[in-house]
């Protein structure tokens, strides 16, 4: 996963990276059952919105990863 840092998209890319790190922290908490599953589902919905409005591979890869883990957790 690579960030392209240029003047036009640099702040957007940095913002998405920070969101990714925040989501990952919440995601790990959810996997260890310290976050309620409904909060985790809301997080997944938010991730889809960000990925849909973003053209970055980082956001899209995170959504795919999050969705797979949610399916594993629900089984």
N, C-alpha and C positions, 0 to 999 in steps of 0.2 A: 504494500500500500504506500503510495507516494503522494505527497502534497506538492502541488505546483504553486509556488509563491510568486505571483506577479502583482503589479499595482492594482489591476482591475479586479482580480478574484482572490487576492491574498487574504483579505479579512473574512470573506465567505468561507474559504477553505479552513482557516484557523478556527472559525466559529463551529464548523462542522466537526473538526477534530476535538474541540472541547466538549461538544455535545456527545460525541462518541465515547469519550472518556467518562463522562457523567453516566451515560446509559450503561456502560460496561460495569461501573461500580454498582449501580442499582440492579443490573442483571445478575451479578455475582451474589448480591444479597438475596435476590429472589431464588436463586438456585440453592441457597442454604436455608431457605424458608424463613428469612427474616423480613421479607416483604410479602404482603398479601397478594394472592394470585390475581385479583382484580386490578391492583395497581400495576402488576406486570403486564396485563393485557392492555391497559391504557398506554403503557410505555411502548408496547409493540405498535399500537395504532399511531402514536406520535412518530415513531421511527418510519413507518410507511409514508406518512405525510411529508416528512423531511426528504426521504429518498425520492419521492415522486416529484418534488419541486427542485431537486438537486440533480445535477448531471455528474456528480462525483462517484467514482467507483467505491470510495471509502464508505459512504452512507449506504449504498446498495449492498455491499458485501456485509455490512453490519446487520442490515435487516434480514438478509438470508440466514445469517448465523443465529440471530435472535429467534427467528421463526422455527428453525430446526430444534433449538434448545427448548422452546416452549412446547413443541410437539412431544419431545422426549419427556418433559416434566409431566405432561398431562397423561401419559401412558402408564 
